[in-house]
Amino acid sequence: MKLLLIHDEMLNAGLPIFEAHADRPRVFVFDPAFIAQQGWRRRRLQFIANALSSIPAVRVFKGALVDVVAVLGLADSAPHRETQVVT
């Protein structure tokens, strides 16, 4: 499965990467460990959530990034296929 992994510096729906990879599912993961490491506060998280709402067809998850990507790859791919992530 090929994913377009959205991160906190890609929150503009007009970025060229969204058009270049329009066929890929768009995924954002709120990773609690990463959020704690970065020291993000509620206002930052709210800003990210608001920005994500302006990006069409983005799927938002909460959990460890590697776990979410692994589950998505297993759920949507045939056996022995790799998950490809573009950021």
VMD Tcl script that builds the backbone (N, CA, C; Angstrom):
set m [mol new atoms 261]
animate dup $m
set s [atomselect $m all]
$s set {name element resname resid chain x y z} {
  {N N MET 1 A 0.848 -1.186 0.000}
  {CA C MET 1 A 0.000 0.000 0.000}
  {C C MET 1 A 0.889 1.244 0.000}
  {N N LYS 2 A 0.488 2.242 -0.722}
  {CA C LYS 2 A 1.216 3.501 -0.777}
  {C C LYS 2 A 0.420 4.541 -0.009}
  {N N LEU 3 A 1.092 5.233 0.920}
  {CA C LEU 3 A 0.452 6.252 1.754}
  {C C LEU 3 A 1.114 7.598 1.558}
  {N N LEU 4 A 0.343 8.636 1.739}
  {CA C LEU 4 A 0.890 9.983 1.848}
  {C C LEU 4 A 0.758 10.355 3.316}
  {N N LEU 5 A 1.862 10.299 4.026}
  {CA C LEU 5 A 1.879 10.572 5.457}
  {C C LEU 5 A 2.028 12.071 5.671}
  {N N ILE 6 A 1.000 12.675 6.207}
  {CA C ILE 6 A 0.994 14.116 6.452}
  {C C ILE 6 A 1.615 14.376 7.818}
  {N N HIS 7 A 2.500 15.356 7.882}
  {CA C HIS 7 A 3.085 15.732 9.169}
  {C C HIS 7 A 2.777 17.198 9.453}
  {N N ASP 8 A 3.224 17.675 10.588}
  {CA C ASP 8 A 2.826 19.003 11.061}
  {C C ASP 8 A 3.351 20.159 10.218}
  {N N GLU 9 A 4.230 19.905 9.279}
  {CA C GLU 9 A 4.720 20.967 8.402}
  {C C GLU 9 A 4.113 20.855 6.995}
  {N N MET 10 A 3.073 20.022 6.858}
  {CA C MET 10 A 2.393 19.824 5.568}
  {C C MET 10 A 0.910 20.128 5.693}
  {N N LEU 11 A 0.556 21.128 6.425}
  {CA C LEU 11 A -0.851 21.356 6.747}
  {C C LEU 11 A -1.552 22.322 5.797}
  {N N ASN 12 A -0.981 22.554 4.642}
  {CA C ASN 12 A -1.576 23.431 3.641}
  {C C ASN 12 A -2.090 22.577 2.488}
  {N N ALA 13 A -3.387 22.573 2.285}
  {CA C ALA 13 A -3.991 21.743 1.235}
  {C C ALA 13 A -3.496 22.103 -0.164}
  {N N GLY 14 A -2.888 23.277 -0.334}
  {CA C GLY 14 A -2.400 23.712 -1.635}
  {C C GLY 14 A -0.992 23.259 -1.971}
  {N N LEU 15 A -0.366 22.475 -1.107}
  {CA C LEU 15 A 0.999 22.024 -1.384}
  {C C LEU 15 A 1.037 21.109 -2.611}
  {N N PRO 16 A 2.072 21.222 -3.437}
  {CA C PRO 16 A 2.169 20.410 -4.657}
  {C C PRO 16 A 2.169 18.903 -4.396}
  {N N ILE 17 A 2.630 18.478 -3.255}
  {CA C ILE 17 A 2.701 17.038 -2.971}
  {C C ILE 17 A 1.318 16.392 -2.985}
  {N N PHE 18 A 0.294 17.149 -2.601}
  {CA C PHE 18 A -1.053 16.585 -2.604}
  {C C PHE 18 A -1.541 16.297 -4.020}
  {N N GLU 19 A -1.179 17.153 -4.950}
  {CA C GLU 19 A -1.544 16.917 -6.350}
  {C C GLU 19 A -0.656 15.837 -6.965}
  {N N ALA 20 A 0.621 15.849 -6.609}
  {CA C ALA 20 A 1.560 14.878 -7.172}
  {C C ALA 20 A 1.233 13.449 -6.741}
  {N N HIS 21 A 0.627 13.301 -5.577}
  {CA C HIS 21 A 0.301 11.967 -5.060}
  {C C HIS 21 A -1.190 11.873 -4.751}
  {N N ALA 22 A -1.995 12.352 -5.657}
  {CA C ALA 22 A -3.446 12.395 -5.448}
  {C C ALA 22 A -4.065 11.003 -5.316}
  {N N ASP 23 A -3.394 9.988 -5.840}
  {CA C ASP 23 A -3.922 8.629 -5.791}
  {C C ASP 23 A -3.659 7.919 -4.464}
  {N N ARG 24 A -2.827 8.501 -3.609}
  {CA C ARG 24 A -2.472 7.844 -2.349}
  {C C ARG 24 A -3.405 8.263 -1.213}
  {N N PRO 25 A -3.755 7.318 -0.351}
  {CA C PRO 25 A -4.519 7.687 0.841}
  {C C PRO 25 A -3.701 8.664 1.699}
  {N N ARG 26 A -4.372 9.673 2.220}
  {CA C ARG 26 A -3.725 10.698 3.049}
  {C C ARG 26 A -3.945 10.347 4.513}
  {N N VAL 27 A -2.850 10.294 5.264}
  {CA C VAL 27 A -2.918 9.841 6.648}
  {C C VAL 27 A -2.153 10.809 7.543}
  {N N PHE 28 A -2.762 11.151 8.673}
  {CA C PHE 28 A -2.080 11.901 9.724}
  {C C PHE 28 A -2.234 11.100 11.006}
  {N N VAL 29 A -1.150 10.991 11.770}
  {CA C VAL 29 A -1.178 10.229 13.018}
  {C C VAL 29 A -0.805 11.139 14.180}
  {N N PHE 30 A -1.731 11.249 15.135}
  {CA C PHE 30 A -1.416 11.896 16.404}
  {C C PHE 30 A -0.741 10.836 17.265}
  {N N ASP 31 A 0.583 10.896 17.356}
  {CA C ASP 31 A 1.376 9.931 18.116}
  {C C ASP 31 A 1.641 10.512 19.503}
  {N N PRO 32 A 1.008 9.964 20.557}
  {CA C PRO 32 A 1.153 10.537 21.900}
  {C C PRO 32 A 2.606 10.665 22.371}
  {N N ALA 33 A 3.449 9.692 22.054}
  {CA C ALA 33 A 4.854 9.762 22.474}
  {C C ALA 33 A 5.572 10.913 21.766}
  {N N PHE 34 A 5.314 11.071 20.470}
  {CA C PHE 34 A 5.937 12.164 19.713}
  {C C PHE 34 A 5.427 13.514 20.201}
  {N N ILE 35 A 4.134 13.592 20.453}
  {CA C ILE 35 A 3.541 14.836 20.945}
  {C C ILE 35 A 4.174 15.237 22.277}
  {N N ALA 36 A 4.349 14.279 23.173}
  {CA C ALA 36 A 4.981 14.559 24.469}
  {C C ALA 36 A 6.433 14.971 24.292}
  {N N GLN 37 A 7.145 14.299 23.398}
  {CA C GLN 37 A 8.550 14.624 23.134}
  {C C GLN 37 A 8.692 16.051 22.599}
  {N N GLN 38 A 7.768 16.454 21.735}
  {CA C GLN 38 A 7.809 17.792 21.144}
  {C C GLN 38 A 7.298 18.867 22.093}
  {N N GLY 39 A 6.595 18.446 23.135}
  {CA C GLY 39 A 6.050 19.414 24.087}
  {C C GLY 39 A 4.879 20.212 23.544}
  {N N TRP 40 A 4.159 19.626 22.601}
  {CA C TRP 40 A 3.020 20.329 22.028}
  {C C TRP 40 A 1.933 20.504 23.079}
  {N N ARG 41 A 1.336 21.664 23.084}
  {CA C ARG 41 A 0.244 21.975 24.005}
  {C C ARG 41 A -1.094 21.880 23.266}
  {N N ARG 42 A -2.141 22.023 24.011}
  {CA C ARG 42 A -3.492 21.884 23.458}
  {C C ARG 42 A -3.731 22.823 22.273}
  {N N ARG 43 A -3.232 24.054 22.363}
  {CA C ARG 43 A -3.446 25.006 21.259}
  {C C ARG 43 A -2.793 24.532 19.965}
  {N N ARG 44 A -1.603 23.954 20.066}
  {CA C ARG 44 A -0.913 23.425 18.884}
  {C C ARG 44 A -1.712 22.256 18.294}
  {N N LEU 45 A -2.190 21.375 19.151}
  {CA C LEU 45 A -2.973 20.229 18.688}
  {C C LEU 45 A -4.277 20.687 18.031}
  {N N GLN 46 A -4.890 21.713 18.603}
  {CA C GLN 46 A -6.121 22.242 18.018}
  {C C GLN 46 A -5.847 22.877 16.659}
  {N N PHE 47 A -4.731 23.587 16.549}
  {CA C PHE 47 A -4.337 24.177 15.270}
  {C C PHE 47 A -4.163 23.080 14.214}
  {N N ILE 48 A -3.479 22.007 14.573}
  {CA C ILE 48 A -3.253 20.909 13.640}
  {C C ILE 48 A -4.585 20.285 13.222}
  {N N ALA 49 A -5.453 20.034 14.195}
  {CA C ALA 49 A -6.763 19.445 13.885}
  {C C ALA 49 A -7.563 20.343 12.950}
  {N N ASN 50 A -7.557 21.642 13.197}
  {CA C ASN 50 A -8.270 22.586 12.326}
  {C C ASN 50 A -7.682 22.589 10.918}
  {N N ALA 51 A -6.350 22.579 10.824}
  {CA C ALA 51 A -5.697 22.581 9.516}
  {C C ALA 51 A -6.004 21.286 8.760}
  {N N LEU 52 A -6.028 20.163 9.457}
  {CA C LEU 52 A -6.328 18.886 8.811}
  {C C LEU 52 A -7.740 18.869 8.230}
  {N N SER 53 A -8.638 19.591 8.871}
  {CA C SER 53 A -10.023 19.607 8.378}
  {C C SER 53 A -10.139 20.296 7.018}
  {N N SER 54 A -9.130 21.051 6.626}
  {CA C SER 54 A -9.160 21.719 5.321}
  {C C SER 54 A -8.498 20.886 4.223}
  {N N ILE 55 A -7.925 19.756 4.584}
  {CA C ILE 55 A -7.268 18.890 3.606}
  {C C ILE 55 A -8.241 17.776 3.221}
  {N N PRO 56 A -8.627 17.706 1.952}
  {CA C PRO 56 A -9.604 16.697 1.535}
  {C C PRO 56 A -9.103 15.261 1.745}
  {N N ALA 57 A -10.005 14.415 2.174}
  {CA C ALA 57 A -9.801 12.961 2.245}
  {C C ALA 57 A -8.665 12.506 3.157}
  {N N VAL 58 A -8.338 13.295 4.163}
  {CA C VAL 58 A -7.293 12.863 5.099}
  {C C VAL 58 A -7.922 11.983 6.179}
  {N N ARG 59 A -7.246 10.881 6.480}
  {CA C ARG 59 A -7.669 9.993 7.557}
  {C C ARG 59 A -6.778 10.275 8.757}
  {N N VAL 60 A -7.375 10.491 9.906}
  {CA C VAL 60 A -6.631 10.869 11.113}
  {C C VAL 60 A -6.710 9.723 12.112}
  {N N PHE 61 A -5.553 9.374 12.665}
  {CA C PHE 61 A -5.448 8.295 13.632}
  {C C PHE 61 A -4.716 8.777 14.878}
  {N N LYS 62 A -4.904 8.065 15.972}
  {CA C LYS 62 A -4.153 8.305 17.196}
  {C C LYS 62 A -3.478 7.000 17.576}
  {N N GLY 63 A -2.173 7.061 17.817}
  {CA C GLY 63 A -1.417 5.881 18.198}
  {C C GLY 63 A 0.027 6.035 17.775}
  {N N ALA 64 A 0.819 5.024 18.063}
  {CA C ALA 64 A 2.220 5.031 17.640}
  {C C ALA 64 A 2.276 4.978 16.113}
  {N N LEU 65 A 3.047 5.858 15.530}
  {CA C LEU 65 A 3.121 5.971 14.071}
  {C C LEU 65 A 3.428 4.632 13.416}
  {N N VAL 66 A 4.440 3.936 13.886}
  {CA C VAL 66 A 4.820 2.675 13.243}
  {C C VAL 66 A 3.701 1.647 13.343}
  {N N ASP 67 A 2.979 1.648 14.444}
  {CA C ASP 67 A 1.872 0.705 14.600}
  {C C ASP 67 A 0.732 1.025 13.638}
  {N N VAL 68 A 0.396 2.296 13.522}
  {CA C VAL 68 A -0.698 2.701 12.629}
  {C C VAL 68 A -0.343 2.376 11.182}
  {N N VAL 69 A 0.866 2.708 10.764}
  {CA C VAL 69 A 1.280 2.433 9.390}
  {C C VAL 69 A 1.300 0.928 9.131}
  {N N ALA 70 A 1.759 0.155 10.102}
  {CA C ALA 70 A 1.783 -1.304 9.944}
  {C C ALA 70 A 0.375 -1.859 9.799}
  {N N VAL 71 A -0.543 -1.394 10.625}
  {CA C VAL 71 A -1.926 -1.874 10.543}
  {C C VAL 71 A -2.550 -1.474 9.211}
  {N N LEU 72 A -2.340 -0.258 8.778}
  {CA C LEU 72 A -2.884 0.175 7.487}
  {C C LEU 72 A -2.306 -0.654 6.349}
  {N N GLY 73 A -1.028 -0.921 6.409}
  {CA C GLY 73 A -0.380 -1.721 5.375}
  {C C GLY 73 A -0.900 -3.139 5.339}
  {N N LEU 74 A -1.124 -3.726 6.509}
  {CA C LEU 74 A -1.640 -5.094 6.582}
  {C C LEU 74 A -3.100 -5.157 6.174}
  {N N ALA 75 A -3.850 -4.142 6.531}
  {CA C ALA 75 A -5.283 -4.161 6.246}
  {C C ALA 75 A -5.575 -3.964 4.765}
  {N N ASP 76 A -4.732 -3.206 4.080}
  {CA C ASP 76 A -5.041 -2.830 2.703}
  {C C ASP 76 A -4.131 -3.454 1.647}
  {N N SER 77 A -3.227 -4.346 2.052}
  {CA C SER 77 A -2.280 -4.904 1.098}
  {C C SER 77 A -2.369 -6.418 1.068}
  {N N ALA 78 A -1.969 -6.957 -0.043}
  {CA C ALA 78 A -1.864 -8.408 -0.158}
  {C C ALA 78 A -0.655 -8.877 0.647}
  {N N PRO 79 A -0.603 -10.151 1.016}
  {CA C PRO 79 A 0.562 -10.661 1.756}
  {C C PRO 79 A 1.864 -10.406 1.007}
  {N N HIS 80 A 2.888 -10.094 1.758}
  {CA C HIS 80 A 4.244 -9.890 1.253}
  {C C HIS 80 A 4.405 -8.626 0.413}
  {N N ARG 81 A 3.464 -7.702 0.505}
  {CA C ARG 81 A 3.634 -6.419 -0.172}
  {C C ARG 81 A 4.124 -5.414 0.826}
  {N N GLU 82 A 4.937 -4.495 0.392}
  {CA C GLU 82 A 5.488 -3.482 1.272}
  {C C GLU 82 A 4.560 -2.267 1.314}
  {N N THR 83 A 4.629 -1.578 2.430}
  {CA C THR 83 A 3.934 -0.301 2.557}
  {C C THR 83 A 4.920 0.793 2.193}
  {N N GLN 84 A 4.565 1.654 1.262}
  {CA C GLN 84 A 5.412 2.773 0.866}
  {C C GLN 84 A 4.801 4.051 1.408}
  {N N VAL 85 A 5.647 4.859 2.050}
  {CA C VAL 85 A 5.181 6.091 2.664}
  {C C VAL 85 A 5.923 7.264 2.047}
  {N N VAL 86 A 5.174 8.275 1.645}
  {CA C VAL 86 A 5.746 9.514 1.135}
  {C C VAL 86 A 5.422 10.595 2.149}
  {N N THR 87 A 6.430 11.387 2.537}
  {CA C THR 87 A 6.198 12.506 3.455}
  {C C THR 87 A 6.636 13.794 2.824}
}
mol reanalyze $m
mol bondsrecalc $m
mol representation Tube
mol addrep $m
